[in-house]
Amino acid sequence: MAILSVFFLFFQNTFSQEIHAEKIDEYISAIEKNNLDIGNISIFQSGKEIYSRSFGATEKQKKNTGTAYQIGSVTKLFTAVLIFKLIELHKISLHDPLSNYFPEIKNAGSMTIKNLLEHSAGLNNYVKKNEKEIWLKEPRTNEEILKEIISQRLLFAPNENISYSNSGYYLLGKIIEKEFSRNYGQVLKEKITKPLKLTYTKSALENPKNVTGSYIFEDNAWHTALDFYFKNIVGVGDISSNTENLNRFLYSLFNHQILSKENVETMKPVIGKETYGRGLMTFQFHSVDFYGNTGGTYGTNTILIFDEKTNRSVALIINGERYPRNEFINDIVDIVYHNTLKSSAEIEDFVKKTIEK
């Protein structure tokens, strides 16, 4: 019986790590052949990287490519974890009102930390000034940003609805700084990146070096994109990282190496009922349910997903996108879970119907 149990565990482990790498390579080669995307992908199984590949860069771009990428709103997952760190230290609670920190914001007495985390506060989006002007590609002061958040109209009363709010996470970043008496970058390093040895993961406040730029495809060629001034979006979308670090962070979170099991459960949305939880989101690709987060800048798009049933995660960062990120990750999940490979002809057909409209 013991021998059979050992054999079963060995078989289960071997099966769980079979991800059809040769088909993933074939698929990504088709992406490269059609000059569709630039980026990097990493797949983890039980805390170990079992697949990694960079793709799509020309020789010129390879020379200018750094070791990290901007990860956009995946930053919000780190911010949420730091908020739950404060909860575990008994410095704050989910039900504390925003008025404890920003009484000048309309309805602040009715908005809670929980509302900010799950986008149910009714706050607007400061990334667009007056709801339309792109204004954060140049340096702005904290005073300017807070003034904009205060002046923007509320979308609804707290708990009445859900609307994705960058403003809420900007304020959460400021609460983290106030409670830890340090800037966001210092807290991120002390509480997450240094203990987990995430050497490529840094806040813009840490002035990271060697971060890969963003590209846009125009006139049949890739050109450098003008992106955010990332110190304008600290705690919202400022972090740079790489796919290996992101997978390791997510594995550590779901295996309770960062927060308690209870708090990770609180972060999770209810599958089938919520898209946004308290820092985590739900995704479904080819009938497989995942937790994670996603982010986009003015040129780089990231998705980070974790399957609790298999203890497997995928991190995809595309810093030059023609073939959409969600279509890309959907295809990867189809290969990994169903051994189904979209052909080069199918990819080319998608390009003709969608990109070349």
C-alpha positions as CSV (number, residue, x, y, z in Angstrom):
1,M,0.0,0.0,0.0
2,A,2.8,2.4,0.9
3,I,4.5,1.6,-2.5
4,L,1.3,2.4,-4.3
5,S,0.9,5.7,-2.4
6,V,4.4,6.7,-3.4
7,F,3.8,5.8,-7.0
8,F,0.5,7.7,-7.0
9,L,2.2,10.8,-5.7
10,F,5.0,10.5,-8.2
11,F,2.5,10.1,-11.0
12,Q,0.4,13.0,-9.8
13,N,3.5,15.3,-9.6
14,T,4.8,14.2,-13.0
15,F,1.3,14.7,-14.6
16,S,0.8,18.2,-13.0
17,Q,4.1,19.4,-14.4
18,E,3.3,18.3,-18.0
19,I,2.6,21.7,-19.7
20,H,3.4,20.8,-23.3
21,A,6.4,23.1,-23.6
22,E,7.1,22.2,-27.2
23,K,3.7,23.4,-28.2
24,I,4.1,26.6,-26.2
25,D,7.3,27.2,-28.1
26,E,5.6,26.5,-31.4
27,Y,2.8,29.0,-30.5
28,I,5.2,31.7,-29.4
29,S,7.3,31.2,-32.5
30,A,4.1,31.9,-34.5
31,I,3.7,35.2,-32.5
32,E,7.2,36.1,-33.4
33,K,6.9,35.1,-37.1
34,N,4.0,37.5,-37.4
35,N,5.8,40.3,-35.5
36,L,2.8,40.5,-33.1
37,D,4.1,41.0,-29.6
38,I,7.2,41.8,-27.5
39,G,7.5,40.5,-24.0
40,N,8.2,37.6,-21.6
41,I,6.3,34.7,-20.1
42,S,7.0,32.5,-17.1
43,I,5.1,29.4,-15.8
44,F,5.5,28.1,-12.2
45,Q,4.5,24.8,-10.8
46,S,4.5,24.4,-7.0
47,G,6.9,27.3,-6.6
48,K,9.4,26.3,-9.3
49,E,9.8,27.9,-12.7
50,I,9.1,25.2,-15.4
51,Y,8.9,27.4,-18.5
52,S,10.3,30.8,-19.4
53,R,10.7,32.6,-22.7
54,S,11.3,36.1,-24.0
55,F,9.9,36.9,-27.4
56,G,9.5,39.3,-30.2
57,A,12.4,41.8,-29.7
58,T,14.5,42.9,-32.7
59,E,18.3,43.0,-32.3
60,K,18.1,46.8,-31.7
61,Q,15.5,46.4,-29.0
62,K,17.4,43.5,-27.3
63,K,20.3,45.8,-26.8
64,N,18.0,48.3,-25.1
65,T,16.0,45.8,-23.1
66,G,16.3,45.8,-19.3
67,T,15.8,43.0,-16.8
68,A,12.5,44.3,-15.5
69,Y,9.2,45.6,-17.0
70,Q,6.5,48.0,-15.8
71,I,3.7,45.9,-14.4
72,G,0.9,48.6,-14.3
73,S,-2.0,47.8,-12.0
74,V,-0.5,44.5,-10.8
75,T,1.0,47.0,-8.4
76,K,-2.4,47.1,-6.7
77,L,-2.0,43.5,-5.5
78,F,1.2,44.5,-3.7
79,T,-0.6,47.5,-2.2
80,A,-3.4,45.3,-1.0
81,V,-0.9,42.9,0.6
82,L,0.7,45.8,2.4
83,I,-2.7,47.0,3.7
84,F,-3.3,43.5,5.0
85,K,0.1,43.6,6.7
86,L,-1.1,46.6,8.6
87,I,-4.3,44.7,9.5
88,E,-2.1,41.8,10.9
89,L,-0.1,44.4,12.9
90,H,-3.5,45.7,14.3
91,K,-2.7,49.2,13.0
92,I,-5.8,49.4,10.9
93,S,-9.0,47.4,10.2
94,L,-11.0,46.9,7.0
95,H,-13.8,48.9,8.5
96,D,-11.9,52.0,9.4
97,P,-13.3,55.1,7.6
98,L,-11.3,57.0,5.0
99,S,-12.1,60.2,7.1
100,N,-9.4,59.0,9.5
101,Y,-6.9,60.0,6.8
102,F,-8.6,62.2,4.2
103,P,-11.7,63.9,5.8
104,E,-11.7,66.5,3.0
105,I,-12.9,63.8,0.5
106,K,-16.7,63.8,-0.1
107,N,-18.4,60.8,1.7
108,A,-15.1,59.9,3.4
109,G,-16.9,59.1,6.6
110,S,-18.9,56.4,4.7
111,M,-16.0,55.0,2.8
112,T,-13.9,52.3,4.4
113,I,-10.5,50.7,3.7
114,K,-12.5,47.7,2.5
115,N,-14.4,49.9,0.0
116,L,-11.1,51.2,-1.4
117,L,-9.6,47.7,-1.8
118,E,-12.6,46.3,-3.7
119,H,-13.5,49.4,-5.8
120,S,-16.9,49.9,-4.1
121,A,-16.2,53.4,-2.6
122,G,-17.6,55.3,-5.5
123,L,-14.4,57.3,-6.2
124,N,-13.6,58.4,-9.7
125,N,-10.3,58.0,-11.6
126,Y,-7.6,60.6,-11.1
127,V,-5.5,59.2,-13.9
128,K,-7.7,61.2,-16.2
129,K,-7.9,64.9,-15.2
130,N,-11.5,66.2,-15.4
131,E,-12.4,62.6,-16.5
132,K,-10.8,63.1,-19.9
133,E,-7.3,64.7,-19.9
134,I,-4.2,62.5,-20.0
135,W,-2.0,64.4,-17.6
136,L,0.3,61.9,-15.7
137,K,3.0,61.5,-18.3
138,E,4.8,64.5,-16.8
139,P,5.8,64.9,-13.1
140,R,3.0,66.1,-10.8
141,T,3.1,66.9,-7.1
142,N,1.2,64.9,-4.4
143,E,-0.8,68.1,-3.7
144,E,-1.9,68.4,-7.4
145,I,-3.0,64.7,-7.4
146,L,-4.9,64.9,-4.1
147,K,-6.6,68.2,-5.3
148,E,-7.8,66.4,-8.4
149,I,-9.1,63.4,-6.4
150,I,-11.0,65.7,-4.1
151,S,-12.5,67.8,-6.9
152,Q,-13.7,64.9,-9.0
153,R,-17.4,63.9,-8.8
154,L,-18.4,60.7,-6.9
155,L,-19.8,58.0,-9.1
156,F,-22.1,56.5,-6.4
157,A,-22.5,56.1,-2.7
158,P,-20.2,53.5,-1.0
159,N,-21.4,49.9,-1.4
160,E,-23.9,50.9,-4.0
161,N,-21.9,49.7,-7.0
162,I,-18.5,48.6,-8.2
163,S,-16.2,50.8,-10.4
164,Y,-12.5,50.3,-10.9
165,S,-10.8,53.2,-9.2
166,N,-7.1,54.2,-9.4
167,S,-7.9,57.0,-6.9
168,G,-8.8,54.5,-4.2
169,Y,-5.4,52.8,-4.5
170,Y,-3.5,56.0,-4.6
171,L,-5.1,56.8,-1.2
172,L,-4.3,53.3,0.1
173,G,-0.7,53.9,-0.8
174,K,-0.7,57.1,1.2
175,I,-2.3,55.3,4.2
176,I,0.5,52.7,4.0
177,E,3.1,55.5,4.1
178,K,1.4,57.2,7.0
179,E,1.0,54.0,9.1
180,F,4.6,52.7,8.5
181,S,6.1,56.3,8.6
182,R,8.1,55.5,5.5
183,N,7.6,56.0,1.8
184,Y,5.9,53.3,-0.3
185,G,9.1,52.0,-1.8
186,Q,10.8,51.6,1.5
187,V,7.8,49.7,2.9
188,L,7.6,47.5,-0.2
189,K,11.2,46.5,0.1
190,E,11.1,45.9,3.9
191,K,7.9,43.9,4.0
192,I,7.8,42.0,0.7
193,T,10.7,42.2,-1.8
194,K,13.7,41.9,0.5
195,P,12.2,38.9,2.6
196,L,11.2,37.1,-0.6
197,K,14.4,38.1,-2.4
198,L,12.5,39.7,-5.3
199,T,15.5,41.5,-6.6
200,Y,13.9,42.8,-9.8
201,T,10.7,44.1,-8.1
202,K,10.9,47.8,-7.2
203,S,8.7,50.9,-6.7
204,A,9.4,53.9,-8.9
205,L,10.4,55.6,-5.6
206,E,13.4,53.3,-5.5
207,N,14.6,54.7,-8.9
208,P,15.0,51.2,-10.5
209,K,17.6,50.9,-13.2
210,N,17.5,48.8,-16.4
211,V,13.7,48.8,-16.8
212,T,12.5,47.8,-20.3
213,G,10.5,50.5,-22.1
214,S,7.2,50.2,-23.9
215,Y,6.7,49.9,-27.6
216,I,3.8,50.7,-30.0
217,F,3.5,49.5,-33.6
218,E,3.0,52.2,-36.1
219,D,3.9,52.5,-39.8
220,N,4.8,48.8,-39.9
221,A,7.5,49.2,-37.2
222,W,7.9,49.2,-33.4
223,H,8.5,52.6,-31.8
224,T,9.2,53.7,-28.2
225,A,6.0,54.7,-26.4
226,L,5.8,57.7,-24.1
227,D,4.5,56.1,-20.8
228,F,3.5,57.3,-17.4
229,Y,5.8,59.3,-15.2
230,F,5.6,56.4,-12.7
231,K,6.1,58.4,-9.5
232,N,2.6,59.9,-10.2
233,I,1.0,56.5,-9.7
234,V,2.8,55.1,-6.6
235,G,0.8,52.2,-5.1
236,V,-1.4,52.3,-8.2
237,G,0.8,51.2,-11.1
238,D,4.4,52.2,-10.4
239,I,6.1,48.9,-9.7
240,S,8.5,47.3,-12.1
241,S,9.3,43.6,-12.0
242,N,9.8,40.5,-14.1
243,T,7.7,37.4,-14.8
244,E,9.8,35.1,-12.5
245,N,9.5,37.5,-9.6
246,L,5.8,37.9,-10.1
247,N,5.2,34.2,-10.1
248,R,7.3,33.7,-7.0
249,F,5.4,36.5,-5.2
250,L,2.0,35.0,-6.1
251,Y,3.1,31.5,-5.0
252,S,4.3,32.9,-1.7
253,L,1.0,34.7,-1.2
254,F,-1.2,31.7,-1.8
255,N,1.1,29.4,0.2
256,H,0.7,31.8,3.2
257,Q,4.3,32.9,3.4
258,I,3.4,36.6,3.3
259,L,0.0,36.8,5.0
260,S,-2.2,34.4,7.1
261,K,-4.5,32.0,5.3
262,E,-7.5,33.9,6.8
263,N,-6.4,37.2,5.2
264,V,-5.6,35.6,1.8
265,E,-9.1,34.2,1.9
266,T,-10.5,37.7,2.6
267,M,-8.5,39.1,-0.4
268,K,-10.1,36.7,-2.8
269,P,-13.3,37.5,-4.7
270,V,-16.1,34.9,-4.7
271,I,-15.8,33.0,-8.0
272,G,-18.9,33.5,-10.1
273,K,-20.1,36.4,-8.0
274,E,-17.3,38.9,-7.9
275,T,-14.6,40.1,-10.3
276,Y,-12.8,42.2,-7.8
277,G,-11.9,41.1,-4.3
278,R,-9.8,42.9,-1.8
279,G,-6.7,43.1,-4.1
280,L,-7.2,39.9,-6.0
281,M,-9.4,39.4,-9.1
282,T,-10.9,36.3,-10.8
283,F,-10.3,35.1,-14.3
284,Q,-11.7,32.2,-16.3
285,F,-9.8,30.9,-19.3
286,H,-11.1,27.7,-21.1
287,S,-13.3,26.9,-18.0
288,V,-10.3,27.0,-15.6
289,D,-10.7,29.5,-12.7
290,F,-7.8,31.6,-11.7
291,Y,-7.0,34.3,-9.1
292,G,-4.6,37.1,-9.8
293,N,-4.4,40.6,-11.2
294,T,-3.8,42.5,-14.4
295,G,-2.3,45.8,-15.4
296,G,-1.7,48.1,-18.3
297,T,0.4,51.3,-18.9
298,Y,0.5,53.3,-22.1
299,G,2.4,50.5,-23.7
300,T,3.0,47.5,-21.4
301,N,0.3,45.0,-20.5
302,T,0.6,42.4,-17.7
303,I,-1.4,39.5,-16.5
304,L,-0.6,37.3,-13.4
305,I,-2.8,34.2,-12.7
306,F,-2.8,31.4,-10.1
307,D,-4.7,28.1,-10.2
308,E,-5.2,26.9,-6.6
309,K,-6.2,23.4,-7.7
310,T,-2.8,22.7,-9.4
311,N,-0.6,25.2,-7.5
312,R,0.3,26.6,-11.0
313,S,0.8,30.2,-12.0
314,V,1.4,32.1,-15.3
315,A,2.9,35.5,-15.6
316,L,2.8,37.3,-18.9
317,I,4.2,40.8,-19.6
318,I,3.8,42.2,-23.1
319,N,5.7,45.5,-23.6
320,G,4.8,45.7,-27.3
321,E,1.3,44.6,-28.1
322,R,-0.6,43.9,-31.3
323,Y,-2.0,40.5,-30.4
324,P,-4.0,41.2,-27.2
325,R,-2.7,40.0,-23.9
326,N,-6.0,38.3,-22.9
327,E,-6.1,36.4,-26.2
328,F,-2.4,35.4,-25.7
329,I,-3.0,34.0,-22.2
330,N,-6.2,32.3,-23.2
331,D,-4.2,30.4,-25.9
332,I,-1.5,29.5,-23.4
333,V,-4.0,28.1,-20.9
334,D,-5.5,26.1,-23.8
335,I,-2.1,24.5,-24.5
336,V,-1.2,23.9,-20.8
337,Y,-4.5,22.4,-19.8
338,H,-6.0,20.9,-23.0
339,N,-2.9,20.3,-25.2
340,T,-4.7,22.4,-27.9
341,L,-2.5,24.5,-30.1
342,K,-3.9,27.4,-32.1
343,S,-2.2,27.3,-35.6
344,S,-0.2,30.0,-37.2
345,A,-3.0,30.3,-39.7
346,E,-5.6,30.9,-37.0
347,I,-3.4,33.6,-35.4
348,E,-2.9,35.3,-38.8
349,D,-6.6,35.2,-39.4
350,F,-7.2,36.8,-36.0
351,V,-4.8,39.5,-36.9
352,K,-6.5,40.2,-40.2
353,K,-9.9,40.4,-38.6
354,T,-9.0,42.4,-35.4
355,I,-5.7,44.2,-35.8
356,E,-5.9,45.2,-39.4
357,K,-9.5,46.6,-39.4
